[in-house]
Amino acid sequence: MIHFDNVTKVYANQNRPALDHVSVDVDKGEFVFLVGPSGSGKSTFLRLVLKEERPNSGAIHVAGKDLARLSNFKVPHLRRRIGCVFQDFRLLPNKNVYENVAFALEVIGKPRRFIRKVVPEVIELVGLEGKAHRMPDELSGGEQQRVAMARAFVNRPMILLADEPTGNIDPATSIGIMKVLDRINRTGTTVLMATHDAAIVDSMRKRVVELEDGKIVRDQSRGVYGQAY
Amino acid sequence: MRANFIFSEVWIGLRRNLTMTIAVIVTVAVGMALLGVGLMINSQVSSMTGYWTDKVELSVYLCKKGSPFEACRDKSAISQEQKVALEGTIREMPEVESVVFEDAAKAYENFTTSDSNRTLAAIVKVEDMPESFRVKLRDPDTAAAVTERIEGQAGVSNIINERDLLDNYFGFMGKLQYMALGVAFLMVCAATLLIGNTVRLSAYNRRRETGIMRLVGASNVYIQLPFVLEGVIAGLIGGVFAAVLLIITKIMIFEGIQVYMPSPLGWDTVAAVITGTMAVGVLICILASFITLRRYLRV
């Protein structure tokens, strides 16, 4: 589903590469944690999957597409198959829960009848039934992240990228967020989650890829966060 | 495409940026109105040039008693034989199309009926008026050669090419036209920058929305169209104001001076000018929006 082959990314005006000859394979339906300290290249990895950045060398395949040969014109179609969740939720403050989720479908031109049908389903999937007409500032951080996940998942993407989704949320609430991610994963969606949160990684027992200074130092199925080599 | 979604975005953008939108509308209106006035003067000048080129004549004035002109001084008035000989000479020239003799009475009549001579008309008598041959040329550009050949003839006082008189007038109209077009050019530049700035502000105000749109895979058209439409709508409103200004100009100024003009500026010309300026205005808006979006809304 995601295939990195010897990928190197050096940002302009920096001599140290953000990713240094990274090769990773993520299969369809996998749940993968991307761990490592700040600046180790986790976010760069996610941005490369979205083709927000281009690698300096190496090949990236996402959902069967070679990103180097994907024209700019087709990048939006790639992104429709990838959902994204961030630490800072990125909700629209002037739209309620329903409208925030529906926005993702409106802007890719889905018909209104379809939107009316699927949005309530997804709101229920993330556990926000009955709160569809709340505004984001009326919700807790955990609930806001659930809205963001509903928005990321409403178009049934093949891949869900989560960049520290529990970074702004207390540990008890984080468990609920992880349950939603697990539920999404069980529908067959590949989940790639970058995180610092050792407790969550340890409790989930999923595949762990650890980055340090842009290099992969560990790739372990059913791994933990710590140094369990 | 969800038209109502795009239009609600456009409406939000225009409302949030109301002051900038008004600035764009005013600049576009003034710029396009000046461009239109320049074009209207241009069309007036060319239609009048065509009109006058058909009518332009050489006036060959003849010596009379007491004439102050160099060629006739200390000589008596032109004799009847000289007159006939001169007319024959002129008529034989290959460049000449026709020759008409204008006697003092006819000249007096033309002089007194012309609007521009009212004060003088009161004191001028028939005897003061000169006699002349009105020479019409096949090609007005041969005037200099013809003038040179007639000048030496006995009894010729002086020769006036009517086109020289008109050149002053056309020169003035030309300057007016270049001035209007020059100011219009500056206004168009200002409008382009203003529209660019407005679109940039709009894009900045809505960076959250556009960021999410990018993320969920909205196509470039969907992301950029609302911003481009904002520019186009502001440009169109400005164009409507410009059209009103042009119609007022036509009624107040062009109709006012038309009394002195043999070929009036028609409403069809005004309509064409309005269409043209509107097209230019909208085109500028689209271009400015696209160029700005390429810089500030990278997809």
Interface residues (C-beta under 8 A of the other chain):
Chain A: L50 N72 F73 V75 P76 H77 L78 R79 R80 R81 I82 C84 R90 L92 F103 A104 E106 V107 I108 G109 R112 R151 N155
Chain B: M1 R2 F5 R208 E209 G211 I212 M213 R214 L215 V216 G217 A218 S219 N220 Y222 I223 V299
